[in-house]
Amino acid sequence: MEPPYPGYQRTILALHSYLEFVKEYHWNQLPATQKTIAPGESYSGVPQLTKVLRLEGDLFADAKFPADGTVYQAPLVDAVKSFQRRHGRNPDGRITAQTLADLNVPLTNRIRQMQLTLERWRWLPVGLHSALIVANIPEFRLRAYDENYKIALSMNVVVGKAYAHDTPVFTDTMQYVVFRPVLECSLFHRQS
Protein backbone atom coordinates (compact mmCIF):
# COMPACT_ATOMS: atom_id res chain seq x y z
CA MET A 1 0.00 0.00 0.00
CA GLU A 2 1.24 3.45 -0.87
CA PRO A 3 0.69 6.03 1.86
CA PRO A 4 -1.36 9.03 0.71
CA TYR A 5 1.13 11.60 1.98
CA PRO A 6 2.82 14.14 -0.35
CA GLY A 7 6.19 13.49 1.30
CA TYR A 8 5.98 9.86 0.24
CA GLN A 9 5.20 10.90 -3.34
CA ARG A 10 8.11 13.39 -3.40
CA THR A 11 10.47 10.69 -2.11
CA ILE A 12 9.32 8.28 -4.85
CA LEU A 13 10.06 10.94 -7.49
CA ALA A 14 13.48 11.65 -6.00
CA LEU A 15 14.28 7.93 -5.87
CA HIS A 16 13.42 7.51 -9.56
CA SER A 17 15.64 10.49 -10.42
CA TYR A 18 18.56 9.09 -8.45
CA LEU A 19 18.14 5.67 -10.04
CA GLU A 20 18.50 7.38 -13.43
CA PHE A 21 21.46 9.47 -12.23
CA VAL A 22 23.37 6.42 -11.04
CA LYS A 23 23.03 4.84 -14.52
CA GLU A 24 24.54 7.80 -16.35
CA TYR A 25 26.97 9.26 -13.85
CA HIS A 26 30.24 7.67 -12.75
CA TRP A 27 30.69 8.77 -9.14
CA ASN A 28 34.06 10.24 -8.23
CA GLN A 29 34.84 11.83 -4.91
CA LEU A 30 35.36 15.58 -4.98
CA PRO A 31 38.99 16.47 -4.28
CA ALA A 32 39.80 17.05 -0.63
CA THR A 33 41.16 20.40 0.43
CA GLN A 34 43.30 21.48 3.35
CA LYS A 35 41.31 24.65 3.94
CA THR A 36 37.78 25.97 3.58
CA ILE A 37 37.05 27.23 0.07
CA ALA A 38 35.39 30.65 0.10
CA PRO A 39 33.62 32.29 -2.85
CA GLY A 40 36.14 33.71 -5.31
CA GLU A 41 38.88 31.22 -4.42
CA SER A 42 40.31 28.54 -6.69
CA TYR A 43 39.25 24.89 -6.28
CA SER A 44 40.32 22.11 -8.65
CA GLY A 45 37.02 20.29 -8.12
CA VAL A 46 34.81 23.03 -9.63
CA PRO A 47 33.95 21.10 -12.85
CA GLN A 48 32.99 17.98 -10.88
CA LEU A 49 31.18 20.05 -8.24
CA THR A 50 29.13 21.55 -11.05
CA LYS A 51 28.06 18.07 -12.21
CA VAL A 52 27.20 16.90 -8.70
CA LEU A 53 25.10 19.97 -7.90
CA ARG A 54 23.23 19.67 -11.21
CA LEU A 55 22.47 16.01 -10.47
CA GLU A 56 21.29 16.92 -6.97
CA GLY A 57 19.01 19.63 -8.40
CA ASP A 58 20.71 22.51 -6.61
CA LEU A 59 22.27 24.02 -9.75
CA PHE A 60 20.00 24.92 -12.64
CA ALA A 61 20.88 23.29 -15.96
CA ASP A 62 20.98 26.69 -17.69
CA ALA A 63 23.44 28.25 -15.19
CA LYS A 64 26.30 29.86 -17.09
CA PHE A 65 29.97 30.09 -16.10
CA PRO A 66 33.27 28.86 -17.61
CA ALA A 67 33.11 25.05 -17.94
CA ASP A 68 36.86 24.59 -17.49
CA GLY A 69 37.22 27.21 -14.77
CA THR A 70 38.47 26.46 -11.30
CA VAL A 71 37.27 29.62 -9.56
CA TYR A 72 34.48 28.93 -7.10
CA GLN A 73 31.94 31.66 -7.88
CA ALA A 74 28.25 32.39 -8.45
CA PRO A 75 25.96 30.65 -9.41
CA LEU A 76 27.89 27.69 -7.94
CA VAL A 77 28.01 29.43 -4.55
CA ASP A 78 24.21 29.75 -4.52
CA ALA A 79 23.90 26.06 -5.46
CA VAL A 80 26.18 25.07 -2.57
CA LYS A 81 24.05 27.20 -0.22
CA SER A 82 20.96 25.36 -1.45
CA PHE A 83 22.70 22.00 -0.92
CA GLN A 84 23.81 23.01 2.59
CA ARG A 85 20.28 24.18 3.48
CA ARG A 86 18.73 20.90 2.28
CA HIS A 87 21.21 18.94 4.39
CA GLY A 88 20.59 20.91 7.59
CA ARG A 89 23.92 22.75 7.46
CA ASN A 90 24.68 26.44 7.83
CA PRO A 91 24.04 27.78 4.31
CA ASP A 92 27.09 30.05 4.12
CA GLY A 93 28.26 28.91 0.67
CA ARG A 94 31.72 27.99 1.93
CA ILE A 95 33.08 24.55 1.03
CA THR A 96 34.10 23.14 4.39
CA ALA A 97 35.25 19.61 5.24
CA GLN A 98 31.65 18.84 6.32
CA THR A 99 30.19 20.17 3.07
CA LEU A 100 32.66 18.04 1.09
CA ALA A 101 31.75 14.98 3.18
CA ASP A 102 28.05 15.60 2.44
CA LEU A 103 28.75 16.11 -1.27
CA ASN A 104 30.90 12.96 -1.41
CA VAL A 105 28.17 10.60 -0.19
CA PRO A 106 27.84 8.13 -3.09
CA LEU A 107 24.55 8.12 -5.00
CA THR A 108 24.04 4.47 -4.04
CA ASN A 109 24.04 5.50 -0.36
CA ARG A 110 21.50 8.27 -1.07
CA ILE A 111 19.34 5.72 -2.91
CA ARG A 112 19.44 3.40 0.10
CA GLN A 113 18.49 6.30 2.40
CA MET A 114 15.46 7.06 0.21
CA GLN A 115 14.41 3.41 0.17
CA LEU A 116 14.54 3.35 3.98
CA THR A 117 12.61 6.63 4.13
CA LEU A 118 9.88 5.14 1.93
CA GLU A 119 9.63 2.18 4.28
CA ARG A 120 9.28 4.51 7.27
CA TRP A 121 6.48 6.37 5.47
CA ARG A 122 4.69 3.01 5.16
CA TRP A 123 4.81 2.59 8.93
CA LEU A 124 2.64 5.66 9.48
CA PRO A 125 -1.04 5.01 10.08
CA VAL A 126 -3.12 5.66 6.96
CA GLY A 127 -5.79 7.50 8.96
CA LEU A 128 -3.71 10.66 9.43
CA HIS A 129 -6.05 12.85 7.41
CA SER A 130 -6.11 15.99 9.53
CA ALA A 131 -3.33 18.48 10.22
CA LEU A 132 -0.01 16.87 11.16
CA ILE A 133 2.93 17.92 13.28
CA VAL A 134 6.13 16.14 12.26
CA ALA A 135 9.48 16.44 14.02
CA ASN A 136 12.35 15.44 11.75
CA ILE A 137 14.77 14.32 14.46
CA PRO A 138 17.96 14.12 12.34
CA GLU A 139 17.23 17.56 10.88
CA PHE A 140 16.34 19.15 14.27
CA ARG A 141 13.26 20.59 12.55
CA LEU A 142 9.53 20.56 13.28
CA ARG A 143 6.90 21.19 10.63
CA ALA A 144 3.17 21.60 11.17
CA TYR A 145 1.01 20.86 8.14
CA ASP A 146 -2.50 22.07 7.38
CA GLU A 147 -5.34 19.87 6.11
CA ASN A 148 -3.92 20.06 2.55
CA TYR A 149 -0.42 18.95 3.69
CA LYS A 150 1.01 22.44 3.15
CA ILE A 151 3.57 23.66 5.69
CA ALA A 152 1.84 26.02 8.12
CA LEU A 153 4.70 26.28 10.65
CA SER A 154 8.38 25.37 10.59
CA MET A 155 10.79 25.71 13.50
CA ASN A 156 13.99 24.31 14.99
CA VAL A 157 13.62 21.80 17.82
CA VAL A 158 15.91 20.38 20.45
CA VAL A 159 16.45 16.63 20.16
CA GLY A 160 19.00 14.17 21.38
CA LYS A 161 20.28 12.37 24.39
CA ALA A 162 20.66 15.15 26.91
CA TYR A 163 20.84 13.59 30.35
CA ALA A 164 20.13 10.12 28.90
CA HIS A 165 16.69 11.15 27.60
CA ASP A 166 16.16 9.95 24.04
CA THR A 167 13.78 11.91 21.86
CA PRO A 168 10.47 10.03 21.95
CA VAL A 169 9.20 8.70 18.62
CA PHE A 170 5.46 8.19 18.46
CA THR A 171 2.32 8.68 16.40
CA ASP A 172 -0.86 9.68 18.18
CA THR A 173 -3.72 12.14 18.27
CA MET A 174 -2.87 15.09 20.49
CA GLN A 175 -5.17 17.52 22.26
CA TYR A 176 -2.57 20.26 22.71
CA VAL A 177 1.15 20.94 22.37
CA VAL A 178 3.24 23.34 24.42
CA PHE A 179 5.84 25.15 22.31
CA ARG A 180 8.71 26.82 24.11
CA PRO A 181 7.55 26.12 27.64
CA VAL A 182 8.27 28.82 30.18
CA LEU A 183 9.03 28.15 33.82
CA GLU A 184 6.49 29.76 36.04
CA CYS A 185 7.92 31.66 38.95
CA SER A 186 6.07 33.19 41.84
CA LEU A 187 7.32 36.46 43.15
CA PHE A 188 6.86 37.09 46.80
CA HIS A 189 6.57 40.65 47.95
CA ARG A 190 7.60 41.55 51.41
CA GLN A 191 5.05 43.46 53.34
CA SER A 192 6.23 45.99 55.92
LINVEN-V898555 format. One record per residue. N is the residue number from 1. RES is the residue in three letters. BURIAL is 1 if it has 9 or more other ideal C-beta (glycine too) atoms within 8 Angstrom, else 0. Layout:
N RES BURIAL
N RES BURIAL
//
This chain:
1 MET 0
2 GLU 0
3 PRO 1
4 PRO 0
5 TYR 1
6 PRO 0
7 GLY 0
8 TYR 1
9 GLN 0
10 ARG 0
11 THR 1
12 ILE 1
13 LEU 0
14 ALA 1
15 LEU 1
16 HIS 0
17 SER 1
18 TYR 1
19 LEU 1
20 GLU 0
21 PHE 1
22 VAL 1
23 LYS 0
24 GLU 0
25 TYR 1
26 HIS 0
27 TRP 0
28 ASN 0
29 GLN 0
30 LEU 1
31 PRO 0
32 ALA 0
33 THR 1
34 GLN 0
35 LYS 0
36 THR 0
37 ILE 1
38 ALA 0
39 PRO 1
40 GLY 0
41 GLU 0
42 SER 0
43 TYR 1
44 SER 0
45 GLY 1
46 VAL 1
47 PRO 1
48 GLN 1
49 LEU 1
50 THR 1
51 LYS 1
52 VAL 1
53 LEU 1
54 ARG 1
55 LEU 1
56 GLU 0
57 GLY 0
58 ASP 1
59 LEU 1
60 PHE 0
61 ALA 0
62 ASP 0
63 ALA 1
64 LYS 0
65 PHE 1
66 PRO 0
67 ALA 0
68 ASP 0
69 GLY 1
70 THR 1
71 VAL 1
72 TYR 1
73 GLN 1
74 ALA 0
75 PRO 1
76 LEU 1
77 VAL 1
78 ASP 1
79 ALA 1
80 VAL 1
81 LYS 1
82 SER 1
83 PHE 1
84 GLN 1
85 ARG 0
86 ARG 0
87 HIS 0
88 GLY 0
89 ARG 1
90 ASN 0
91 PRO 0
92 ASP 0
93 GLY 1
94 ARG 1
95 ILE 1
96 THR 0
97 ALA 0
98 GLN 0
99 THR 1
100 LEU 1
101 ALA 0
102 ASP 1
103 LEU 1
104 ASN 0
105 VAL 0
106 PRO 0
107 LEU 1
108 THR 0
109 ASN 0
110 ARG 1
111 ILE 1
112 ARG 0
113 GLN 0
114 MET 1
115 GLN 1
116 LEU 0
117 THR 1
118 LEU 1
119 GLU 0
120 ARG 0
121 TRP 1
122 ARG 0
123 TRP 0
124 LEU 1
125 PRO 0
126 VAL 0
127 GLY 0
128 LEU 1
129 HIS 0
130 SER 0
131 ALA 0
132 LEU 0
133 ILE 1
134 VAL 0
135 ALA 1
136 ASN 1
137 ILE 0
138 PRO 0
139 GLU 0
140 PHE 1
141 ARG 1
142 LEU 1
143 ARG 1
144 ALA 1
145 TYR 1
146 ASP 0
147 GLU 0
148 ASN 0
149 TYR 1
150 LYS 0
151 ILE 0
152 ALA 0
153 LEU 0
154 SER 0
155 MET 0
156 ASN 0
157 VAL 0
158 VAL 0
159 VAL 0
160 GLY 0
161 LYS 0
162 ALA 0
163 TYR 0
164 ALA 0
165 HIS 0
166 ASP 0
167 THR 0
168 PRO 0
169 VAL 0
170 PHE 0
171 THR 0
172 ASP 0
173 THR 0
174 MET 0
175 GLN 0
176 TYR 0
177 VAL 0
178 VAL 0
179 PHE 0
180 ARG 0
181 PRO 0
182 VAL 0
183 LEU 0
184 GLU 0
185 CYS 0
186 SER 0
187 LEU 0
188 PHE 0
189 HIS 0
190 ARG 0
191 GLN 0
192 SER 0
//
